[in-house]
Amino acid sequence: MKSIANYISISRIFLSFALFLVKPLSTVFYIIYLLCGISDGLDGYIARKTNTLSKLGEKLDSFADLIMDLVLIIVLYQIINPTVQIIVWIAIILIIRILSMVVVFVKYKTFGMLHTYGNKITGLMLFVFPLSLGFVQSDVLMYIICVVASISAIEELFINLSAKKLQANRKTIFSK
């Protein structure tokens, strides 16, 4: 029972890779995708309710999120056909995120990503993005997501640079 939340996070990694095996935006794609989304909310909820929060669980959740995001970028790239400006913007956001991970590794000798409100909002927007492709122009959504993701990436980097210790569950730059 202690590691059920961790198994749910691990299942999200495998489900994310399964998205490579199905037709993008098909019914099966959306079923797998929704299972990934459910697992993302469920792992933390179960860990909190069963009082089994752990550093490993935090890392697994962040790693599973990262894998899912990368898989989606690869799978959806041809469909959304982003502009060069969006590609460069995403690359800059990724560089900031990687720099933040390097700072964490150098300062604390571990892998870690923060669960800030900005990162949660970015994650939610990224999750909704494929679901909304049939309703809203993808360029508009990508610009909005890039703005929010830029702010949250910069916030996370600043927190990691200025913090005395790793605080994976720090909510904002203004909280301690």
C-alpha positions as CSV (number, residue, x, y, z in Angstrom):
1,M,0.0,0.0,0.0
2,K,2.9,2.4,0.7
3,S,4.0,2.5,-2.9
4,I,0.7,2.5,-4.8
5,A,1.1,6.2,-5.6
6,N,4.6,5.5,-7.0
7,Y,3.2,2.6,-9.1
8,I,0.6,5.0,-10.5
9,S,3.3,7.5,-11.5
10,I,5.3,4.7,-13.1
11,S,2.2,3.6,-15.0
12,R,2.0,7.1,-16.4
13,I,5.4,6.7,-17.9
14,F,4.4,3.5,-19.7
15,L,1.1,5.0,-20.8
16,S,2.9,8.0,-22.2
17,F,5.1,5.8,-24.3
18,A,2.0,3.9,-25.4
19,L,0.9,7.2,-27.2
20,F,3.6,6.4,-29.7
21,L,1.8,3.3,-30.7
22,V,-1.6,4.8,-31.6
23,K,-2.9,7.2,-34.1
24,P,-2.7,10.8,-32.7
25,L,-6.1,12.3,-31.7
26,S,-7.9,8.9,-32.2
27,T,-10.3,7.5,-29.7
28,V,-7.6,5.2,-28.3
29,F,-5.2,8.1,-28.1
30,Y,-7.6,10.1,-26.0
31,I,-8.4,7.1,-23.8
32,I,-4.7,6.6,-23.0
33,Y,-4.2,10.3,-22.7
34,L,-7.1,10.7,-20.2
35,L,-5.7,7.8,-18.2
36,C,-2.3,9.6,-18.1
37,G,-4.2,12.7,-16.8
38,I,-6.1,10.8,-14.2
39,S,-2.9,9.1,-13.0
40,D,-1.3,12.5,-12.7
41,G,-3.9,13.7,-10.2
42,L,-4.4,10.4,-8.6
43,D,-0.8,9.6,-7.5
44,G,-0.5,12.8,-5.4
45,Y,-4.0,12.5,-4.0
46,I,-3.4,8.9,-2.9
47,A,0.0,9.7,-1.4
48,R,-1.5,12.5,0.6
49,K,-4.6,10.5,1.7
50,T,-2.5,7.5,2.7
51,N,0.2,9.7,4.3
52,T,2.8,8.0,2.0
53,L,4.4,11.2,0.5
54,S,8.0,10.6,-0.3
55,K,11.0,12.2,-2.1
56,L,11.0,9.3,-4.5
57,G,7.3,9.9,-5.2
58,E,7.9,13.6,-5.9
59,K,10.7,12.6,-8.3
60,L,8.7,9.9,-10.0
61,D,5.8,12.3,-10.5
62,S,8.0,15.0,-12.0
63,F,9.8,12.5,-14.2
64,A,6.5,11.1,-15.4
65,D,5.2,14.6,-16.2
66,L,8.4,15.3,-18.1
67,I,8.2,12.1,-20.1
68,M,4.5,12.7,-21.0
69,D,5.3,16.3,-22.1
70,L,8.1,15.2,-24.3
71,V,6.1,12.3,-25.9
72,L,3.2,14.7,-26.6
73,I,5.6,17.2,-28.3
74,I,6.9,14.4,-30.5
75,V,3.5,12.9,-31.3
76,L,1.6,16.1,-31.9
77,Y,4.3,18.1,-33.7
78,Q,3.1,17.2,-37.2
79,I,-0.5,17.9,-36.3
80,I,-0.1,21.3,-34.7
81,N,2.7,22.4,-37.2
82,P,4.1,25.2,-34.9
83,T,5.6,28.3,-36.3
84,V,9.4,28.9,-36.1
85,Q,8.7,31.5,-33.4
86,I,6.8,29.0,-31.2
87,I,9.6,26.3,-31.7
88,V,12.2,28.8,-30.6
89,W,10.1,29.9,-27.7
90,I,9.6,26.3,-26.6
91,A,13.3,25.7,-27.0
92,I,14.0,28.6,-24.7
93,I,11.6,27.4,-22.1
94,L,13.2,23.9,-22.3
95,I,16.6,25.5,-21.8
96,I,15.4,27.4,-18.7
97,R,13.8,24.1,-17.4
98,I,17.0,22.2,-18.0
99,L,19.1,24.9,-16.4
100,S,16.8,24.8,-13.4
101,M,17.4,21.0,-13.2
102,V,21.1,21.5,-13.4
103,V,21.0,24.0,-10.6
104,V,19.1,21.5,-8.4
105,F,21.6,18.8,-9.3
106,V,24.7,20.9,-8.6
107,K,23.3,22.5,-5.4
108,Y,21.5,19.4,-3.9
109,K,23.0,16.4,-5.8
110,T,19.6,15.1,-6.8
111,F,17.0,15.4,-9.5
112,G,14.1,17.7,-8.6
113,M,11.4,19.8,-10.1
114,L,9.1,22.1,-8.1
115,H,5.4,21.7,-7.8
116,T,4.6,25.4,-7.9
117,Y,1.2,26.8,-8.8
118,G,2.7,28.1,-12.0
119,N,4.0,24.7,-12.9
120,K,0.6,23.2,-12.0
121,I,-1.2,25.7,-14.2
122,T,1.2,25.1,-17.0
123,G,0.7,21.4,-16.7
124,L,-3.1,21.8,-16.7
125,M,-2.9,24.0,-19.8
126,L,-0.6,21.4,-21.5
127,F,-3.1,18.7,-20.6
128,V,-6.1,20.5,-22.0
129,F,-4.2,21.5,-25.2
130,P,-4.7,18.2,-27.2
131,L,-8.3,18.0,-25.9
132,S,-9.1,21.5,-27.3
133,L,-7.4,21.2,-30.7
134,G,-10.8,20.6,-32.4
135,F,-12.3,23.8,-30.9
136,V,-9.7,26.5,-30.6
137,Q,-7.0,27.6,-33.1
138,S,-3.8,25.9,-32.0
139,D,-1.6,28.9,-32.6
140,V,-3.5,31.0,-30.1
141,L,-3.3,28.2,-27.5
142,M,0.4,27.7,-28.0
143,Y,1.1,31.4,-27.5
144,I,-0.9,31.4,-24.2
145,I,0.7,28.3,-23.0
146,C,4.2,29.6,-23.9
147,V,3.5,32.8,-21.9
148,V,2.4,30.8,-18.8
149,A,5.2,28.2,-19.2
150,S,7.8,31.0,-19.5
151,I,6.7,32.6,-16.3
152,S,6.6,29.3,-14.4
153,A,10.0,28.2,-15.7
154,I,11.6,31.5,-14.8
155,E,10.0,31.4,-11.3
156,E,11.2,27.8,-10.7
157,L,14.7,28.8,-11.8
158,F,14.8,31.8,-9.5
159,I,13.5,29.7,-6.6
160,N,16.2,27.1,-7.2
161,L,18.9,29.7,-7.5
162,S,17.9,31.6,-4.3
163,A,16.7,28.8,-2.0
164,K,18.9,27.4,0.7
165,K,17.4,23.9,0.4
166,L,15.3,22.0,-2.2
167,Q,11.6,22.6,-1.6
168,A,9.8,20.5,-4.2
169,N,6.4,21.5,-2.8
170,R,7.0,25.3,-2.6
171,K,4.0,26.9,-4.2
172,T,5.3,30.3,-5.3
173,I,8.3,32.5,-5.3
174,F,6.6,34.5,-2.5
175,S,6.1,31.5,-0.2
176,K,8.7,30.0,2.0
